[in-house]
Amino acid sequence: MPPIFYTFFVPALFVWLWSTGFIGGKFGLPYAEPFTMLLIRMLLTLIPLGILAVLLKARWPGWRGAGHLAVTGILVHGFYLGGVFYAIDQGMSAGVVSLIVGLQPLVTALAAVIFLKESVTVRQWIGLALGLLGVALVLMEKLGASATDVGIPPRTLIWALLALLGISMGTVYQKRYGTSVDLVSGTMIQYAAAGTLFAVGAFTLETREVQWTLQFQLALGWLVFGLSVSAILILMWLIRRGAASQVASLFYLVPPVTALEAYLLFGERLGPLAIAGGLVAITGVALVTVRAPAKA
């Protein structure tokens, strides 16, 4: 494959797929409680992954490797998805949730430096800071609108911070312990672990009632095949190929792309500030992910 395939096409595809997660959640949450919806999503996802595992003759790790994968699954899928979905369901606006989770590249970069001893150059730190600034600019209009609301319930902030911690530490943990395993079998183990967490939440905190409307079924189908299968496999592949802090910087592009999708699908205004923020975020990601030319 040409280098542009790895440096542009695959990351761009991942960003687009990941950005649709908020759209799918928005469509589906009115018809099912968060943990219940996520439990169904995990169980359905295991079916196509199981078929892929048989067709591709996936290699299965030993008990030690499976344990590391289970931890990654609970962090990347359980804490992150559960935190995001529950924060939105309990009253926090999607814009505020996106802003909090948008801090993930900085948290991941710091964790990678501490736990993986990765080196982050001054140029990359500048890129990370620009990415954070870009996310803030994109979401400023939404934050301004939400400022007129009653407020942010403290429990929703806890859920959002849990999501941030989960996706950040899960990325580092995957890079440290899960880069040598088969992608399909490894992802299956991760989803099984996350599904167990969601089952506990659904059976202890929720009524587990579901309205099987067409909108819910379409949203669930996209979340399964577009996100839980395609996007996650791409994410695991990207983590395997690149430094954790570089992969994490791709998440800075998700809020601008999500804002564009909301404009196209729902007619939400994409103002000059949001456009400027998207350009700043893209510049920051480029500083982090594109290698500087070697000195002669």
PAVORO-193507 format. One record per residue (C-alpha): residue number from 1; residue in three letters; x, y, z. Coordinates in Angstrom, 1 decimal. Each point is the difference from the previous one (the first is absolute). Layout:
! residues N
{i = NUM, aa = ALA, px = X, py = Y, pz = Z}
...
! end
This chain:
! residues 296
{i = 1, aa = MET, px = 0.0, py = 0.0, pz = 0.0}
{i = 2, aa = PRO, px = 1.2, py = 3.6, pz = -0.7}
{i = 3, aa = PRO, px = 1.1, py = 2.0, pz = 3.0}
{i = 4, aa = ILE, px = -3.0, py = 2.4, pz = -0.4}
{i = 5, aa = PHE, px = -2.3, py = -2.9, pz = 0.8}
{i = 6, aa = TYR, px = 1.4, py = -0.4, pz = 3.5}
{i = 7, aa = THR, px = 0.7, py = 3.7, pz = 0.7}
{i = 8, aa = PHE, px = -3.3, py = 1.5, pz = -1.3}
{i = 9, aa = PHE, px = -2.7, py = -2.4, pz = -1.2}
{i = 10, aa = VAL, px = -0.1, py = -2.4, pz = 3.0}
{i = 11, aa = PRO, px = 0.1, py = 2.8, pz = 2.6}
{i = 12, aa = ALA, px = -2.6, py = 2.0, pz = -1.9}
{i = 13, aa = LEU, px = -2.3, py = -3.0, pz = -0.2}
{i = 14, aa = PHE, px = 0.4, py = -0.6, pz = 3.7}
{i = 15, aa = VAL, px = -0.8, py = 3.6, pz = 0.9}
{i = 16, aa = TRP, px = -3.1, py = 0.0, pz = -2.1}
{i = 17, aa = LEU, px = -1.2, py = -3.4, pz = 1.4}
{i = 18, aa = TRP, px = 0.7, py = 1.1, pz = 3.6}
{i = 19, aa = SER, px = -1.8, py = 3.3, pz = -0.4}
{i = 20, aa = THR, px = -3.2, py = -1.8, pz = -0.9}
{i = 21, aa = GLY, px = -0.1, py = -1.6, pz = 3.4}
{i = 22, aa = PHE, px = -1.6, py = 3.1, pz = 1.5}
{i = 23, aa = ILE, px = -2.5, py = 0.1, pz = -2.9}
{i = 24, aa = GLY, px = -1.0, py = -3.6, pz = 0.5}
{i = 25, aa = GLY, px = -0.3, py = 0.4, pz = 3.8}
{i = 26, aa = LYS, px = -2.2, py = 3.0, pz = -0.5}
{i = 27, aa = PHE, px = -2.3, py = -2.0, pz = -2.2}
{i = 28, aa = GLY, px = -0.2, py = -3.0, pz = 2.2}
{i = 29, aa = LEU, px = 0.0, py = 1.2, pz = 3.6}
{i = 30, aa = PRO, px = -3.6, py = 1.2, pz = 0.0}
{i = 31, aa = TYR, px = -1.1, py = -3.7, pz = -0.4}
{i = 32, aa = ALA, px = 2.2, py = -1.8, pz = 2.5}
{i = 33, aa = GLU, px = 2.0, py = 0.7, pz = 3.1}
{i = 34, aa = PRO, px = 3.8, py = 0.5, pz = -0.4}
{i = 35, aa = PHE, px = 1.3, py = -3.2, pz = 1.5}
{i = 36, aa = THR, px = -2.8, py = -2.1, pz = -1.6}
{i = 37, aa = MET, px = 0.7, py = 1.5, pz = -3.4}
{i = 38, aa = LEU, px = 3.7, py = -0.6, pz = 0.4}
{i = 39, aa = LEU, px = -0.5, py = -3.6, pz = 1.2}
{i = 40, aa = ILE, px = -2.1, py = -0.8, pz = -3.1}
{i = 41, aa = ARG, px = 2.7, py = 1.7, pz = -2.1}
{i = 42, aa = MET, px = 2.8, py = -2.1, pz = 1.5}
{i = 43, aa = LEU, px = -1.9, py = -3.3, pz = -0.4}
{i = 44, aa = LEU, px = -0.9, py = 0.7, pz = -3.6}
{i = 45, aa = THR, px = 3.5, py = 1.0, pz = -0.8}
{i = 46, aa = LEU, px = 1.4, py = -3.3, pz = 1.2}
{i = 47, aa = ILE, px = -1.9, py = -1.8, pz = -2.8}
{i = 48, aa = PRO, px = 1.7, py = 1.6, pz = -3.1}
{i = 49, aa = LEU, px = 3.3, py = -0.1, pz = 1.9}
{i = 50, aa = GLY, px = -0.4, py = -3.7, pz = 0.8}
{i = 51, aa = ILE, px = -0.7, py = -0.7, pz = -3.7}
{i = 52, aa = LEU, px = 3.2, py = 2.0, pz = -1.0}
{i = 53, aa = ALA, px = 2.0, py = -1.9, pz = 2.6}
{i = 54, aa = VAL, px = -1.0, py = -3.3, pz = -1.5}
{i = 55, aa = LEU, px = 0.5, py = 1.1, pz = -3.6}
{i = 56, aa = LEU, px = 3.4, py = 1.6, pz = 0.7}
{i = 57, aa = LYS, px = 1.0, py = -2.8, pz = 2.4}
{i = 58, aa = ALA, px = 0.8, py = 2.5, pz = 2.7}
{i = 59, aa = ARG, px = 2.7, py = -0.8, pz = 2.5}
{i = 60, aa = TRP, px = -1.2, py = 0.1, pz = 3.6}
{i = 61, aa = PRO, px = 2.3, py = 1.2, pz = 2.8}
{i = 62, aa = GLY, px = 0.7, py = -1.8, pz = 3.3}
{i = 63, aa = TRP, px = -1.6, py = 0.8, pz = 3.3}
{i = 64, aa = ARG, px = 2.5, py = 2.7, pz = 0.8}
{i = 65, aa = GLY, px = -0.5, py = 1.7, pz = -3.3}
{i = 66, aa = ALA, px = -3.8, py = -0.3, pz = 0.2}
{i = 67, aa = GLY, px = 0.2, py = 1.7, pz = 3.4}
{i = 68, aa = HIS, px = 1.8, py = 3.0, pz = -1.4}
{i = 69, aa = LEU, px = -2.6, py = 0.2, pz = -2.8}
{i = 70, aa = ALA, px = -2.8, py = -0.2, pz = 2.5}
{i = 71, aa = VAL, px = 1.4, py = 3.0, pz = 1.8}
{i = 72, aa = THR, px = 0.4, py = 1.9, pz = -3.2}
{i = 73, aa = GLY, px = -3.6, py = -0.8, pz = -1.0}
{i = 74, aa = ILE, px = -1.4, py = 1.2, pz = 3.4}
{i = 75, aa = LEU, px = 2.0, py = 3.3, pz = -0.4}
{i = 76, aa = VAL, px = -0.4, py = 0.8, pz = -3.7}
{i = 77, aa = HIS, px = -3.5, py = -1.3, pz = -0.5}
{i = 78, aa = GLY, px = -1.6, py = -0.4, pz = 3.4}
{i = 79, aa = PHE, px = 1.1, py = 3.2, pz = 1.8}
{i = 80, aa = TYR, px = 0.1, py = 2.1, pz = -3.2}
{i = 81, aa = LEU, px = -3.3, py = -1.0, pz = -1.6}
{i = 82, aa = GLY, px = -1.8, py = -0.4, pz = 3.3}
{i = 83, aa = GLY, px = 1.2, py = 3.4, pz = 1.2}
{i = 84, aa = VAL, px = -0.9, py = 1.9, pz = -3.1}
{i = 85, aa = PHE, px = -3.4, py = -1.6, pz = -0.4}
{i = 86, aa = TYR, px = -1.0, py = 0.4, pz = 3.6}
{i = 87, aa = ALA, px = 1.2, py = 3.6, pz = 0.2}
{i = 88, aa = ILE, px = -2.2, py = 0.9, pz = -3.0}
{i = 89, aa = ASP, px = -2.9, py = -2.1, pz = 1.3}
{i = 90, aa = GLN, px = 0.2, py = 1.7, pz = 3.4}
{i = 91, aa = GLY, px = -0.2, py = 3.6, pz = -1.3}
{i = 92, aa = MET, px = 3.4, py = 1.1, pz = -1.2}
{i = 93, aa = SER, px = 0.0, py = 1.4, pz = -3.5}
{i = 94, aa = ALA, px = 1.9, py = -1.8, pz = -2.7}
{i = 95, aa = GLY, px = 2.2, py = 3.1, pz = -0.6}
{i = 96, aa = VAL, px = 1.2, py = 0.0, pz = 3.6}
{i = 97, aa = VAL, px = 0.6, py = -3.7, pz = 0.0}
{i = 98, aa = SER, px = 2.0, py = 0.3, pz = -3.2}
{i = 99, aa = LEU, px = 2.1, py = 2.8, pz = 1.5}
{i = 100, aa = ILE, px = 0.9, py = -2.0, pz = 3.1}
{i = 101, aa = VAL, px = 0.8, py = -3.1, pz = -2.0}
{i = 102, aa = GLY, px = 1.9, py = 2.2, pz = -2.5}
{i = 103, aa = LEU, px = 2.6, py = 0.4, pz = 2.7}
{i = 104, aa = GLN, px = 1.0, py = -3.6, pz = -0.6}
{i = 105, aa = PRO, px = 3.1, py = 0.6, pz = -2.2}
{i = 106, aa = LEU, px = 1.6, py = 2.1, pz = 2.6}
{i = 107, aa = VAL, px = -0.8, py = -2.5, pz = 2.8}
{i = 108, aa = THR, px = 1.2, py = -2.9, pz = -2.2}
{i = 109, aa = ALA, px = 3.3, py = 1.8, pz = -1.0}
{i = 110, aa = LEU, px = 0.7, py = 0.7, pz = 3.7}
{i = 111, aa = ALA, px = -0.8, py = -3.7, pz = 0.9}
{i = 112, aa = ALA, px = 2.2, py = -1.2, pz = -2.9}
{i = 113, aa = VAL, px = 2.9, py = 2.1, pz = 1.3}
{i = 114, aa = ILE, px = -0.4, py = -1.3, pz = 3.5}
{i = 115, aa = PHE, px = -0.8, py = -3.7, pz = -0.6}
{i = 116, aa = LEU, px = 1.5, py = -0.7, pz = -3.4}
{i = 117, aa = LYS, px = 2.9, py = 2.4, pz = 0.1}
{i = 118, aa = GLU, px = -1.0, py = 1.4, pz = -3.4}
{i = 119, aa = SER, px = 1.8, py = 3.1, pz = -1.1}
{i = 120, aa = VAL, px = -2.2, py = 2.9, pz = -1.0}
{i = 121, aa = THR, px = 1.8, py = 2.9, pz = -1.8}
{i = 122, aa = VAL, px = -0.7, py = 3.6, pz = 0.6}
{i = 123, aa = ARG, px = -1.5, py = 0.1, pz = -3.5}
{i = 124, aa = GLN, px = -2.5, py = -2.7, pz = 1.0}
{i = 125, aa = TRP, px = -0.9, py = 1.7, pz = 3.3}
{i = 126, aa = ILE, px = -0.7, py = 3.1, pz = -2.0}
{i = 127, aa = GLY, px = -2.2, py = -2.1, pz = -2.3}
{i = 128, aa = LEU, px = -1.9, py = -1.5, pz = 3.0}
{i = 129, aa = ALA, px = -0.6, py = 3.5, pz = 1.4}
{i = 130, aa = LEU, px = -1.3, py = 1.2, pz = -3.4}
{i = 131, aa = GLY, px = -2.2, py = -3.0, pz = -0.2}
{i = 132, aa = LEU, px = -1.5, py = 0.8, pz = 3.4}
{i = 133, aa = LEU, px = -0.5, py = 3.6, pz = -1.0}
{i = 134, aa = GLY, px = -1.7, py = -1.1, pz = -3.2}
{i = 135, aa = VAL, px = -2.4, py = -2.3, pz = 1.9}
{i = 136, aa = ALA, px = -0.9, py = 2.9, pz = 2.3}
{i = 137, aa = LEU, px = -0.7, py = 2.3, pz = -2.9}
{i = 138, aa = VAL, px = -2.2, py = -2.5, pz = -1.8}
{i = 139, aa = LEU, px = -2.1, py = -0.6, pz = 3.1}
{i = 140, aa = MET, px = -0.1, py = 3.6, pz = 1.3}
{i = 141, aa = GLU, px = -3.3, py = 0.7, pz = -1.6}
{i = 142, aa = LYS, px = -1.6, py = -3.1, pz = 1.5}
{i = 143, aa = LEU, px = 1.5, py = 0.8, pz = 3.4}
{i = 144, aa = GLY, px = -1.3, py = 3.5, pz = -0.3}
{i = 145, aa = ALA, px = -3.5, py = -1.4, pz = -0.7}
{i = 146, aa = SER, px = 0.2, py = -2.4, pz = 2.9}
{i = 147, aa = ALA, px = 1.0, py = 2.8, pz = 2.3}
{i = 148, aa = THR, px = -3.6, py = 1.1, pz = 0.1}
{i = 149, aa = ASP, px = -1.1, py = -3.5, pz = 1.3}
{i = 150, aa = VAL, px = -0.6, py = -0.8, pz = 3.6}
{i = 151, aa = GLY, px = 3.5, py = -1.4, pz = 0.4}
{i = 152, aa = ILE, px = 2.0, py = -3.2, pz = -0.2}
{i = 153, aa = PRO, px = -1.0, py = -2.6, pz = 2.5}
{i = 154, aa = PRO, px = 3.1, py = -1.1, pz = 2.0}
{i = 155, aa = ARG, px = -0.7, py = -3.7, pz = -0.8}
{i = 156, aa = THR, px = 0.2, py = 0.6, pz = -3.7}
{i = 157, aa = LEU, px = 3.4, py = 1.6, pz = 0.4}
{i = 158, aa = ILE, px = 1.1, py = -3.1, pz = 1.7}
{i = 159, aa = TRP, px = -1.2, py = -2.2, pz = -2.9}
{i = 160, aa = ALA, px = 1.8, py = 2.3, pz = -2.5}
{i = 161, aa = LEU, px = 3.2, py = -0.1, pz = 1.9}
{i = 162, aa = LEU, px = -0.2, py = -3.8, pz = 0.3}
{i = 163, aa = ALA, px = -0.3, py = -0.1, pz = -3.8}
{i = 164, aa = LEU, px = 3.0, py = 2.2, pz = -0.4}
{i = 165, aa = LEU, px = 2.1, py = -2.1, pz = 2.4}
{i = 166, aa = GLY, px = -1.1, py = -3.2, pz = -1.6}
{i = 167, aa = ILE, px = 0.9, py = 0.8, pz = -3.6}
{i = 168, aa = SER, px = 3.3, py = 1.7, pz = 1.0}
{i = 169, aa = MET, px = 1.3, py = -2.8, pz = 2.2}
{i = 170, aa = GLY, px = -1.5, py = -2.7, pz = -2.2}
{i = 171, aa = THR, px = 2.0, py = 1.4, pz = -3.0}
{i = 172, aa = VAL, px = 3.3, py = -0.1, pz = 2.0}
{i = 173, aa = TYR, px = -0.8, py = -3.4, pz = 1.5}
{i = 174, aa = GLN, px = -0.8, py = -1.4, pz = -3.5}
{i = 175, aa = LYS, px = 3.3, py = 1.3, pz = -1.3}
{i = 176, aa = ARG, px = 1.9, py = -1.5, pz = 2.9}
{i = 177, aa = TYR, px = -1.6, py = -3.5, pz = 0.2}
{i = 178, aa = GLY, px = -2.2, py = -0.6, pz = -3.0}
{i = 179, aa = THR, px = 2.0, py = 0.8, pz = -3.2}
{i = 180, aa = SER, px = 1.0, py = -3.6, pz = -0.8}
{i = 181, aa = VAL, px = -3.4, py = -1.7, pz = 0.1}
{i = 182, aa = ASP, px = -2.3, py = -0.9, pz = -2.8}
{i = 183, aa = LEU, px = -2.3, py = 3.0, pz = -0.7}
{i = 184, aa = VAL, px = -3.2, py = -1.9, pz = -0.5}
{i = 185, aa = SER, px = 0.4, py = -2.4, pz = 3.0}
{i = 186, aa = GLY, px = 1.4, py = 2.8, pz = 2.1}
{i = 187, aa = THR, px = -3.0, py = 2.3, pz = -0.7}
{i = 188, aa = MET, px = -2.4, py = -2.9, pz = 0.8}
{i = 189, aa = ILE, px = 1.5, py = -0.4, pz = 3.4}
{i = 190, aa = GLN, px = -0.1, py = 3.8, pz = 0.6}
{i = 191, aa = TYR, px = -3.7, py = 0.1, pz = -1.0}
{i = 192, aa = ALA, px = -0.8, py = -3.0, pz = 2.2}
{i = 193, aa = ALA, px = 1.6, py = 1.7, pz = 3.0}
{i = 194, aa = ALA, px = -1.8, py = 3.3, pz = -0.7}
{i = 195, aa = GLY, px = -3.3, py = -1.8, pz = -0.6}
{i = 196, aa = THR, px = 0.4, py = -1.6, pz = 3.5}
{i = 197, aa = LEU, px = 0.4, py = 3.5, pz = 1.5}
{i = 198, aa = PHE, px = -3.1, py = 1.2, pz = -1.9}
{i = 199, aa = ALA, px = -2.0, py = -3.0, pz = 1.1}
{i = 200, aa = VAL, px = 0.7, py = 0.9, pz = 3.6}
{i = 201, aa = GLY, px = -1.0, py = 3.6, pz = -0.6}
{i = 202, aa = ALA, px = -3.2, py = -1.0, pz = -1.9}
{i = 203, aa = PHE, px = -1.2, py = -2.5, pz = 2.6}
{i = 204, aa = THR, px = 0.8, py = 2.2, pz = 3.0}
{i = 205, aa = LEU, px = -0.8, py = 3.6, pz = -1.2}
{i = 206, aa = GLU, px = -2.5, py = -0.3, pz = -2.8}
{i = 207, aa = THR, px = -3.4, py = -1.5, pz = -0.9}
{i = 208, aa = ARG, px = 1.4, py = -1.6, pz = -3.2}
{i = 209, aa = GLU, px = -3.1, py = 1.1, pz = -2.0}
{i = 210, aa = VAL, px = 0.6, py = 0.5, pz = -3.7}
{i = 211, aa = GLN, px = -2.2, py = 1.6, pz = -2.7}
{i = 212, aa = TRP, px = 0.9, py = -1.8, pz = -3.2}
{i = 213, aa = THR, px = -0.8, py = 2.8, pz = -2.4}
{i = 214, aa = LEU, px = 1.5, py = 0.2, pz = -3.5}
{i = 215, aa = GLN, px = 2.1, py = 3.0, pz = 1.1}
{i = 216, aa = PHE, px = 1.4, py = -2.0, pz = 2.9}
{i = 217, aa = GLN, px = 0.8, py = -3.0, pz = -2.1}
{i = 218, aa = LEU, px = 1.8, py = 2.1, pz = -2.6}
{i = 219, aa = ALA, px = 2.0, py = 1.8, pz = 2.6}
{i = 220, aa = LEU, px = 0.9, py = -3.2, pz = 1.7}
{i = 221, aa = GLY, px = 1.0, py = -1.6, pz = -3.3}
{i = 222, aa = TRP, px = 2.3, py = 2.8, pz = -0.8}
{i = 223, aa = LEU, px = 1.5, py = 0.1, pz = 3.5}
{i = 224, aa = VAL, px = 0.7, py = -3.8, pz = -0.4}
{i = 225, aa = PHE, px = 1.5, py = -0.1, pz = -3.5}
{i = 226, aa = GLY, px = 1.2, py = 3.5, pz = -0.5}
{i = 227, aa = LEU, px = 1.5, py = 0.6, pz = 3.5}
{i = 228, aa = SER, px = 0.4, py = -3.2, pz = 2.0}
{i = 229, aa = VAL, px = 1.4, py = -2.0, pz = -2.9}
{i = 230, aa = SER, px = 1.5, py = 2.3, pz = -2.6}
{i = 231, aa = ALA, px = 1.2, py = 3.0, pz = 2.1}
{i = 232, aa = ILE, px = 1.3, py = -2.0, pz = 3.0}
{i = 233, aa = LEU, px = 2.0, py = -2.4, pz = -2.3}
{i = 234, aa = ILE, px = 1.5, py = 3.0, pz = -1.7}
{i = 235, aa = LEU, px = 0.8, py = 1.6, pz = 3.4}
{i = 236, aa = MET, px = 1.8, py = -3.1, pz = 1.3}
{i = 237, aa = TRP, px = 2.0, py = -0.2, pz = -3.3}
{i = 238, aa = LEU, px = 1.0, py = 3.7, pz = 0.3}
{i = 239, aa = ILE, px = 1.1, py = -0.4, pz = 3.6}
{i = 240, aa = ARG, px = 2.1, py = -3.0, pz = -1.1}
{i = 241, aa = ARG, px = 1.7, py = 2.0, pz = -2.7}
{i = 242, aa = GLY, px = 0.5, py = 3.4, pz = 1.6}
{i = 243, aa = ALA, px = 0.9, py = 1.6, pz = 3.3}
{i = 244, aa = ALA, px = -2.9, py = 0.3, pz = 2.5}
{i = 245, aa = SER, px = 0.2, py = 3.8, pz = 0.1}
{i = 246, aa = GLN, px = -0.1, py = 0.3, pz = -3.8}
{i = 247, aa = VAL, px = -3.0, py = -2.3, pz = -0.3}
{i = 248, aa = ALA, px = -1.8, py = 1.9, pz = 2.8}
{i = 249, aa = SER, px = 0.4, py = 3.3, pz = -1.9}
{i = 250, aa = LEU, px = -2.4, py = -1.3, pz = -2.7}
{i = 251, aa = PHE, px = -2.8, py = 0.4, pz = 2.6}
{i = 252, aa = TYR, px = 0.4, py = 3.7, pz = -0.3}
{i = 253, aa = LEU, px = -1.5, py = -0.1, pz = -3.4}
{i = 254, aa = VAL, px = -3.2, py = -1.8, pz = 1.2}
{i = 255, aa = PRO, px = -1.8, py = 3.2, pz = 1.3}
{i = 256, aa = PRO, px = 0.5, py = 2.0, pz = -3.2}
{i = 257, aa = VAL, px = -1.1, py = -3.0, pz = -2.1}
{i = 258, aa = THR, px = -3.0, py = -0.6, pz = 2.3}
{i = 259, aa = ALA, px = -1.0, py = 3.7, pz = -0.3}
{i = 260, aa = LEU, px = 0.1, py = -0.2, pz = -3.8}
{i = 261, aa = GLU, px = -2.2, py = -3.2, pz = 0.1}
{i = 262, aa = ALA, px = -2.4, py = 1.7, pz = 2.4}
{i = 263, aa = TYR, px = -0.2, py = 3.0, pz = -2.5}
{i = 264, aa = LEU, px = -0.7, py = -2.3, pz = -2.9}
{i = 265, aa = LEU, px = -2.4, py = -2.4, pz = 1.7}
{i = 266, aa = PHE, px = -1.8, py = 2.3, pz = 2.4}
{i = 267, aa = GLY, px = 0.6, py = 3.5, pz = -1.4}
{i = 268, aa = GLU, px = 2.0, py = 1.1, pz = 3.0}
{i = 269, aa = ARG, px = 1.8, py = 3.3, pz = -0.7}
{i = 270, aa = LEU, px = 3.8, py = -0.4, pz = -0.7}
{i = 271, aa = GLY, px = 1.2, py = 3.5, pz = 0.8}
{i = 272, aa = PRO, px = 3.4, py = 1.6, pz = -0.8}
{i = 273, aa = LEU, px = 1.3, py = -0.7, pz = 3.4}
{i = 274, aa = ALA, px = -0.7, py = -3.7, pz = -0.4}
{i = 275, aa = ILE, px = 1.6, py = -0.1, pz = -3.4}
{i = 276, aa = ALA, px = 3.1, py = 1.8, pz = 1.3}
{i = 277, aa = GLY, px = 0.2, py = -2.4, pz = 2.9}
{i = 278, aa = GLY, px = -0.1, py = -3.0, pz = -2.4}
{i = 279, aa = LEU, px = 2.9, py = 1.5, pz = -1.9}
{i = 280, aa = VAL, px = 2.0, py = 0.6, pz = 3.2}
{i = 281, aa = ALA, px = -0.7, py = -3.6, pz = 1.1}
{i = 282, aa = ILE, px = 1.1, py = -1.4, pz = -3.4}
{i = 283, aa = THR, px = 3.2, py = 2.0, pz = 0.3}
{i = 284, aa = GLY, px = 0.6, py = -1.3, pz = 3.4}
{i = 285, aa = VAL, px = -0.5, py = -3.6, pz = -1.1}
{i = 286, aa = ALA, px = 2.4, py = 0.5, pz = -2.9}
{i = 287, aa = LEU, px = 2.7, py = 1.2, pz = 2.4}
{i = 288, aa = VAL, px = -0.4, py = -3.1, pz = 2.1}
{i = 289, aa = THR, px = -0.4, py = -2.7, pz = -2.6}
{i = 290, aa = VAL, px = 2.1, py = 1.2, pz = -3.0}
{i = 291, aa = ARG, px = 3.6, py = -0.7, pz = 0.6}
{i = 292, aa = ALA, px = 2.4, py = 2.9, pz = -0.4}
{i = 293, aa = PRO, px = 2.4, py = -0.4, pz = -2.9}
{i = 294, aa = ALA, px = 3.3, py = -1.4, pz = 0.9}
{i = 295, aa = LYS, px = 3.0, py = 2.3, pz = 0.2}
{i = 296, aa = ALA, px = 2.7, py = -0.5, pz = -2.7}
! end
